[in-house]
Amino acid sequence: MIRSNPFRPIYDILNSGTMQTTSPNMPLLIDIELTNACNFNCLFCFTGTKAQKRPTGFMSRKLYEKIIDEIAPYKIPLRFIRWGEPTLHKNFFEFLKIAKEKDLMCHLTTNGSLLSEDRIMEVLKLKIDSVKFSFQGVDEKTYGEMRYGQSFNKLLEIVKLFSSLRGDLPYPYLHAATTVTYETPEMQQSFQDQLKSYCDFVTVGHTKLSHISSEQTLLPEKAKKMLDNLKSVESIEKIYKKCNEVYDKLNINWDGTVTACCADYDNYMLVGDLTETSLRDIWENSEELKRYRSLLSAYKFAELPLCKDCYDTIDVRASITNR
């Protein structure tokens, strides 16, 4: 069965780079962080390396229901993503059910580690629209380096099981995505050949590492040395690109704070707080959001707090191009 990505029309807008000057009444897409906790210690991630400074927590049911009630009339698609593993939340399936009962399109990005057969069947039962399995590296060795001791083969078996249980169902759309540093084109092709039998879409991008200092992490010394070695072969292109997301999308943290940037791991670009106001009020009236839109429209990237303080000249939109 040939499936199409239900989120593709929205991604096409987000990736268009048109820098539109007028905003819709509400965002076209919401990224929601059920938690910024993770069960992995990935070397490329501020959460996994424990370099993240903001508190770790889990979204409350009250806050989640407030968000769903506000976006439901607009049918705004929802992505369970950002700086943690969504399936760690004890109410993940209940929260997913609430969104689907409101007829909201839902996407899950996951490391896959907690998807047992029973949990996969629950995802299928709830008719989630899209699932992205997040790999790093292309085989047991390179995945184990980036994910610091985790198993590529274990995740591959989970993907195979998910695909088998899905069978001929039209949903969810399955995407396997990885990023690489020193892996050869032949190694990357082997990865794609393995995954294309089980997923509807397979992509290979480049791992960002130079934005993380090993000395800022709480990793053991062995992992710090591995991070420094991998940074020396990092292959990502360090340039600025247009960002249209600030005109079309918002990102909600587990505690209700809202940031303008998908790469904002430590609240550098907050634009509001849903415990104090509404999503629509933030979207239409946030002075911080207006300022970030103005800076992006003028290509003044160096004045953006996240770029200036953390990313230097690294493309903060790399995550969106790998869809």
C-alpha positions as CSV (number, residue, x, y, z in Angstrom):
1,M,0.0,0.0,0.0
2,I,1.3,3.5,-0.9
3,R,0.6,5.9,1.9
4,S,1.0,9.7,1.8
5,N,2.1,11.8,4.7
6,P,-1.0,13.6,6.1
7,F,1.2,16.4,7.4
8,R,2.8,17.0,4.0
9,P,0.6,20.0,3.0
10,I,1.5,21.8,6.3
11,Y,5.2,20.9,6.0
12,D,5.2,22.4,2.5
13,I,4.1,25.7,3.9
14,L,6.6,25.6,6.7
15,N,9.4,24.7,4.4
16,S,8.5,27.2,1.7
17,G,10.6,30.0,3.0
18,T,8.2,32.7,1.9
19,M,8.5,34.6,5.1
20,Q,4.9,35.6,5.0
21,T,4.2,39.0,6.6
22,T,0.7,38.3,7.8
23,S,-0.2,35.5,10.2
24,P,-3.4,33.4,10.3
25,N,-5.6,33.8,13.4
26,M,-4.0,30.7,14.9
27,P,-0.9,28.6,14.2
28,L,-1.0,26.0,11.4
29,L,0.8,23.5,13.6
30,I,1.5,23.0,17.3
31,D,4.5,21.1,18.7
32,I,3.8,19.9,22.2
33,E,6.2,18.7,24.8
34,L,4.6,16.2,27.2
35,T,7.9,16.0,29.0
36,N,11.5,17.0,28.6
37,A,12.7,13.8,30.3
38,C,14.2,11.0,28.3
39,N,15.4,7.5,29.0
40,F,18.4,7.9,26.6
41,N,21.7,9.7,27.0
42,C,22.3,10.8,23.4
43,L,25.5,12.8,22.8
44,F,23.9,15.3,20.4
45,C,21.0,16.3,22.7
46,F,20.8,18.8,25.5
47,T,18.4,16.5,27.3
48,G,20.4,13.4,27.0
49,T,23.7,15.0,28.0
50,K,22.0,16.7,30.9
51,A,23.2,20.1,29.6
52,Q,19.7,21.5,29.7
53,K,19.2,23.9,32.6
54,R,15.4,24.3,32.7
55,P,13.5,22.0,35.2
56,T,12.5,18.5,34.1
57,G,8.8,17.7,34.4
58,F,5.6,16.3,32.9
59,M,2.6,18.2,31.5
60,S,-0.4,18.2,33.7
61,R,-3.8,16.9,32.5
62,K,-5.4,20.3,33.3
63,L,-2.9,22.2,31.1
64,Y,-3.1,19.6,28.3
65,E,-6.9,19.7,28.2
66,K,-6.8,23.5,28.1
67,I,-4.6,23.3,25.0
68,I,-6.8,20.8,23.3
69,D,-10.0,22.7,24.0
70,E,-8.5,25.8,22.5
71,I,-7.1,24.3,19.3
72,A,-9.9,21.8,18.7
73,P,-12.3,24.3,17.0
74,Y,-9.5,25.2,14.5
75,K,-8.5,21.6,13.9
76,I,-4.9,22.5,14.4
77,P,-2.6,19.4,13.9
78,L,-0.6,18.3,16.9
79,R,2.9,16.9,17.1
80,F,4.1,15.1,20.2
81,I,7.8,16.0,20.0
82,R,10.4,18.5,21.4
83,W,13.0,17.8,24.1
84,G,11.9,14.5,25.7
85,E,10.5,11.1,24.9
86,P,6.7,11.6,24.8
87,T,5.9,7.9,25.6
88,L,7.5,8.4,29.0
89,H,4.5,10.4,30.1
90,K,2.2,8.1,32.2
91,N,-0.8,9.6,30.5
92,F,0.5,9.5,26.9
93,F,-2.2,7.2,25.5
94,E,-4.9,8.9,27.4
95,F,-3.7,12.3,26.1
96,L,-3.5,10.9,22.6
97,K,-7.1,9.6,22.9
98,I,-8.3,13.0,24.0
99,A,-6.8,14.6,20.9
100,K,-8.2,12.0,18.5
101,E,-11.6,12.3,20.0
102,K,-11.5,16.0,19.0
103,D,-10.6,14.8,15.5
104,L,-7.2,16.4,15.6
105,M,-4.4,15.1,13.4
106,C,-1.6,13.7,15.5
107,H,2.1,12.9,15.0
108,L,4.5,11.1,17.3
109,T,8.3,11.4,17.2
110,T,9.9,8.7,19.3
111,N,13.0,6.7,20.1
112,G,10.8,3.7,20.0
113,S,12.3,2.0,23.0
114,L,9.0,1.9,25.0
115,L,6.8,0.6,22.1
116,S,6.0,-2.9,23.2
117,E,3.5,-5.0,21.1
118,D,0.6,-4.0,23.4
119,R,1.6,-0.3,23.2
120,I,1.9,-0.5,19.4
121,M,-1.6,-2.0,19.2
122,E,-2.9,0.9,21.4
123,V,-1.3,3.4,19.0
124,L,-3.0,1.6,16.0
125,K,-6.3,1.5,17.9
126,L,-6.2,5.3,18.5
127,K,-5.5,5.9,14.7
128,I,-2.5,8.2,15.2
129,D,-1.8,9.8,11.8
130,S,2.0,9.7,11.7
131,V,4.9,8.2,13.6
132,K,8.6,9.1,13.2
133,F,11.3,6.7,14.5
134,S,14.3,8.7,15.4
135,F,17.6,6.9,14.7
136,Q,21.1,8.3,14.8
137,G,23.9,6.6,12.9
138,V,23.2,3.8,10.4
139,D,24.2,0.6,12.2
140,E,24.9,-0.9,15.6
141,K,28.2,0.8,16.0
142,T,27.4,4.3,14.9
143,Y,24.0,4.3,16.6
144,G,25.6,3.1,19.8
145,E,28.0,6.0,19.7
146,M,25.5,8.7,19.2
147,R,22.9,7.1,21.5
148,Y,25.6,6.1,24.0
149,G,25.2,2.4,24.5
150,Q,21.7,1.9,23.0
151,S,21.0,-0.7,20.3
152,F,20.3,0.0,16.6
153,N,19.2,-3.6,16.1
154,K,16.7,-3.4,19.0
155,L,15.0,-0.3,17.4
156,L,15.1,-2.0,14.0
157,E,13.2,-4.9,15.4
158,I,10.6,-2.5,17.0
159,V,10.1,-0.8,13.6
160,K,9.7,-4.2,11.9
161,L,7.1,-5.2,14.6
162,F,5.2,-1.9,14.2
163,S,5.1,-2.4,10.4
164,S,3.9,-6.0,10.7
165,L,1.1,-5.1,13.2
166,R,0.0,-2.2,11.0
167,G,-0.3,-4.5,8.0
168,D,-2.6,-3.0,5.4
169,L,-4.1,-0.3,7.6
170,P,-3.9,3.1,6.0
171,Y,-2.4,4.6,9.2
172,P,-0.1,5.6,10.7
173,Y,2.4,6.9,8.1
174,L,5.8,5.6,9.2
175,H,8.9,7.6,8.8
176,A,12.4,6.4,9.8
177,A,14.9,9.3,10.1
178,T,18.6,9.3,11.0
179,T,21.5,11.7,11.0
180,V,25.1,11.0,10.3
181,T,28.6,12.3,10.9
182,Y,31.3,10.3,9.2
183,E,29.2,7.5,7.7
184,T,30.0,6.8,4.0
185,P,27.4,7.1,1.2
186,E,27.4,3.3,1.1
187,M,26.6,3.0,4.8
188,Q,23.8,5.5,4.4
189,Q,22.4,3.6,1.5
190,S,22.5,0.4,3.4
191,F,20.4,2.0,6.2
192,Q,17.9,3.2,3.7
193,D,17.6,-0.2,2.1
194,Q,17.0,-1.8,5.4
195,L,14.3,0.6,6.5
196,K,12.4,1.2,3.3
197,S,10.8,-2.3,3.5
198,Y,9.1,-1.3,6.8
199,C,8.5,2.5,6.6
200,D,6.8,4.8,4.1
201,F,9.6,7.3,4.1
202,V,13.3,7.1,5.1
203,T,15.6,10.1,5.4
204,V,19.2,10.8,6.2
205,G,20.4,14.1,7.6
206,H,23.4,15.4,9.4
207,T,24.0,15.4,13.1
208,K,24.6,18.7,14.9
209,L,27.3,18.4,17.6
210,S,29.4,21.6,17.7
211,H,26.7,23.4,19.6
212,I,27.3,21.2,22.6
213,S,30.4,21.5,24.8
214,S,31.4,18.3,26.5
215,E,32.4,20.3,29.6
216,Q,28.8,21.6,29.9
217,T,27.4,18.1,30.0
218,L,27.1,15.6,32.9
219,L,28.3,12.7,30.8
220,P,30.9,10.3,32.1
221,E,34.5,10.9,30.8
222,K,34.3,8.1,28.3
223,A,31.2,9.7,26.7
224,K,32.8,13.2,26.7
225,K,35.8,11.9,24.8
226,M,33.5,10.2,22.3
227,L,31.5,13.4,21.9
228,D,34.7,15.4,21.2
229,N,35.9,12.8,18.7
230,L,32.6,12.9,16.8
231,K,32.6,16.7,16.8
232,S,35.8,16.6,14.8
233,V,34.0,14.8,12.0
234,E,30.8,16.7,12.1
235,S,29.5,17.3,8.5
236,I,26.5,19.7,9.0
237,E,26.5,22.8,6.9
238,K,26.8,25.8,9.2
239,I,24.8,28.5,7.5
240,Y,21.6,30.4,8.2
241,K,18.5,29.6,6.3
242,K,15.1,31.2,6.1
243,C,12.7,30.3,8.9
244,N,9.0,30.6,8.1
245,E,8.0,28.6,11.2
246,V,7.8,31.7,13.3
247,Y,4.8,32.8,11.2
248,D,3.0,29.5,11.2
249,K,3.9,27.4,14.3
250,L,4.3,27.5,18.0
251,N,6.1,25.2,20.4
252,I,4.6,24.4,23.9
253,N,6.8,23.2,26.7
254,W,5.6,20.8,29.4
255,D,5.0,23.6,31.9
256,G,2.9,25.7,29.5
257,T,5.6,28.2,28.5
258,V,5.6,28.8,24.8
259,T,8.7,29.4,22.6
260,A,9.0,30.7,19.0
261,C,11.7,28.2,18.1
262,C,11.7,24.5,17.7
263,A,15.4,24.3,18.6
264,D,14.9,26.3,21.9
265,Y,16.0,23.8,24.5
266,D,16.4,26.2,27.4
267,N,13.8,29.0,27.0
268,Y,15.9,31.5,25.1
269,M,13.0,32.6,23.0
270,L,9.8,32.4,25.1
271,V,6.8,34.3,23.8
272,G,4.2,33.5,26.5
273,D,2.8,31.3,29.2
274,L,-0.4,29.3,28.8
275,T,-0.9,29.2,32.6
276,E,-1.5,32.9,32.4
277,T,-3.2,33.5,29.0
278,S,-4.5,31.8,25.9
279,L,-2.7,30.5,22.9
280,R,-4.6,32.9,20.6
281,D,-3.6,35.8,22.8
282,I,0.1,34.8,22.5
283,W,-0.2,34.3,18.8
284,E,-1.8,37.6,18.1
285,N,-0.4,39.9,20.8
286,S,3.0,38.7,22.1
287,E,5.5,41.5,21.7
288,E,8.3,39.0,21.8
289,L,6.9,37.0,19.0
290,K,6.4,40.1,16.9
291,R,10.0,41.0,17.6
292,Y,11.3,37.6,16.5
293,R,9.3,37.8,13.3
294,S,10.7,41.2,12.6
295,L,14.3,40.0,13.1
296,L,13.8,37.0,10.9
297,S,12.2,39.0,8.2
298,A,15.2,41.3,8.2
299,Y,17.7,38.3,8.4
300,K,19.1,39.6,11.6
301,F,19.8,36.1,12.9
302,A,22.7,37.2,15.1
303,E,20.2,39.2,17.3
304,L,18.1,36.2,18.1
305,P,18.9,35.0,21.6
306,L,19.2,31.3,20.7
307,C,21.5,32.0,17.8
308,K,23.6,34.6,19.6
309,D,24.0,32.7,22.9
310,C,24.0,29.0,21.7
311,Y,24.1,28.3,18.1
312,D,26.5,30.9,16.6
313,T,26.3,30.3,12.9
314,I,24.6,26.9,13.0
315,D,21.4,26.4,11.1
316,V,18.7,26.3,13.8
317,R,16.2,25.0,11.3
318,A,18.0,21.8,10.3
319,S,15.3,19.7,12.0
320,I,12.5,20.8,9.7
321,T,14.3,20.0,6.5
322,N,14.5,16.3,7.4
323,R,10.8,15.5,7.0
